[in-house]
């Protein structure tokens, strides 16, 4: 599978884990990466240290569209704000099967707060609304990915498996008291067709003002991940890294 990843690598280390796992996955050929979420040149430099693939900084829609088309991806994984994907939709770029880590359909407690809006969707609500309304996708929402929380001993094992992740984990630990959660690696496993999740078909609408997601008869029918065997999925991530 020729895969393109759109990422805000550099904030939460789970993006870096997803990139390294994609590069290591036997069924994946990573053909390109684009960065989103601001500071895209800095994020692109981080991505280039993690993977050997074409990396395009965000906020350059025409260049992204040209490079994306030339890469001929067979699948697209979005693990950051959907700004770049919205630009591709507006430019009428044909998107391959799309997997998105984002959104929350049922409020969930995460990092000490009850979350009604997930970070990626809330960071660019208009883009999230546009993409969900115009592209067929598989959504991997926050209320499912929170199950991928790592205990300290598992996080230590993860870093020992792949030392390139050490700076990302160290930066997170220095700035946050919260554990590392493998939101984005789970979305990668979903994109790769790994058998760790259950899904349902739901009609979804995203509020263009705040990024909240709701089920509505007026929405576009999408595939939504509703459950995960988290221990098995974490083991698979460690196996890819090790």
N, C-alpha and C positions, 0 to 999 in steps of 0.2 A: 504494500500500500504506500503510494507516494503521498506524504503528509506535509502540510504547511501548518505552522503554529503561529498564532497571534497572541502575544504575551506582554504583561507588564512586569517582567522579571526585574528583581532588584528590591522589591518591598518585602513580600512574604517569600520565604525560601521554597515554598511548594512549587513555584514556577520553575525554579532552577532544577528541582528534582524531576519535574515533568519533562523538561528539555533533555536532561541526561538520560532518562528512561526511554524517551522516544528514540534517541540516537542508538541506544543499546537494544531496542526491541527487535527481535528477529523478523517480525512481520512488517516492520516500518522502514521506509526509506525517507528520511527527513530531507525534503527538497527545498525548504525555505522557512524563514522566521521573520515576522514583523513585530515591531515593538509599539506599544500603546501606553496611555496613562500619563503622558507628560514625561519630560526628561528622556525623550526617546533615543537620543544619541548615546547617552550614558547607559541606558538599558541595552542598546544594541551592542555596545562594547562588552557588557557582561555576557550577553548571549554568545558572542564570538569566542569567549574564553571557555564556554561550556560545550559548544557543538561546532562541528565542521560542516557548515551549511551557509547558503546565502542569507544574509541578515539585512533587512531593510528597516531603517528608522521610520516611525510613524510620522504623520502630519505631512506626508508627501504623497497624496492620493494617486496622482498620475504615474509616478515612478513605481509605487506599490502595485498598481493595476498591471503595468507592463511586466514587471518582474514576476508577479503572481501568475499571469497568463503564460509566460515563457516557461515557468517551472512545471506546468501541467500537473498540478496536484490532483490526487484522486480522493482526498479527504482534507478537511479543514478543521482545526481545533482552536477554539477561542477561549483563552484563559485570562483575559483582562477586560477592561472596558471595551465596548463594542464600537468605538469610534472608527477604527479602520474598516471594519466590516460594513458599517453603514455607508462609508465612502464608496466601497466596492459595489454595494447595491445601487447607490445613486448613479455610479458610472456604468451600470448595467453589465457588470462583469458576471459571467456565469460562475456560480459557486458550486463546488462539489459537495457531497454529503458533509454536513456541518454538525459538530458537537460543541456545545457551549457550557462552560462552567459559569453559572450565574443564576441570579434570581432566587426568590424564596416564595413558596406557595403557602406554607404553613409557618407561622412565626416560630422562631427557634432561638434558644438561648445560646449565645456564642460570644466568647471573650468578655464575659461578665454582663452582657446586656441581652435583652430580648430583641431580636432582630426581625423587623417587618420588611426591610429592604436590604438586599445583599449589595456588597461593595461594588462589584463590577457594574451591575445594572444601575445603581445609584450614582455612580461617577459620571455617567453620560446617559441619562434617562431617555433623551430624544433618540439617540442612536440605538439603544436597546429596544425601544418601541418600534422603530423602523425595521430593524432586522427581524424581530419576531413576527411582525406583520407581513413580511415580504419574502422570507426564506424558510424552507423546510429544515428543521433541525432536531437534534436530540438535546434536551436540556438536562443538565446535571445540577440540581439546585442545592442551596446551602443546607437545607434541613436533612439532606442525605449525606453530603460530604463531611459534615461535622463528626460523623462516626469514624472518620479516618484520623482521629487524634492520636498522636504518638506519645507514649510514656517515655520518660527520660532514657531508660535503658535501650529502648527501641531506636530513639533518635541517635544515641551514641553508636549503635550498630550501623545505622544508615550512613553516618559520616565516615565510619571506619571502612565501609564498603566503597565509598567514592569521596576521596579527599578533596576534589574540586568543589564539593558542596560545603566544606568547612567554613569559608569566609561568609557565605550566605547565612548559614545557621548562626555563626558568631555575631553577625550584624543584627539579626533578629533578636537574639538573646540579650544583646546589650541594650536594645531599645524597648523590649517588651517583656512582661512577666508571663505572657500567655504561651501555651505549648504550641509546637508546630503541628499543623493539621494538613494532611495531604489532599486538599481539595482538588488541585489541578492534576496530580498524578492519577486520581480516580477518573477524571474526565478523559485522560489519555487512554486508560484501560478500556473505557467505554468506546472511544473512537476506534480502538484497535479490535473491537469485537470480543473482548475478554468476558468470560461468563460469570461475573461477580455481582451483577445487578439485575433487578427486575424493573420493568417499564410498563407504562400505561400510555394510551393516547388521550390527550386532553386539548381542548381549544383554549388558547391562551391570549391574553391581552396584557400589554405592559403600559403603565401610565407614563406618558412622555414627560411628566413634570417631576416625578419622584422615583421612577424605576420600580415601583411596586408591580407585582404580577398577580393576575387573577384569572380564574377560569370563567369563560364567558361564551355563550352561544355565538357571539359575534366575532370571536377570535379565530385565528388560524389553527388548524389541527396540527399538533406537534407531538413528538414522542418525549415523555418525561420519565426520568429515572425516579422510582419511588422507594427503592430499597437496595441495600448493599450488604454483602457478606464482608464486612470490614476487615476482620482478621485475615481472611484469605487474600483480600486485595492488598493489604499491607505486606503480607508475605511475598506476593508477586512483585511488588515494587522492590523489595529488598533483593529478591532473586535477580531482577533485571540489573540492579546496581552491582551485585556481587559476582 
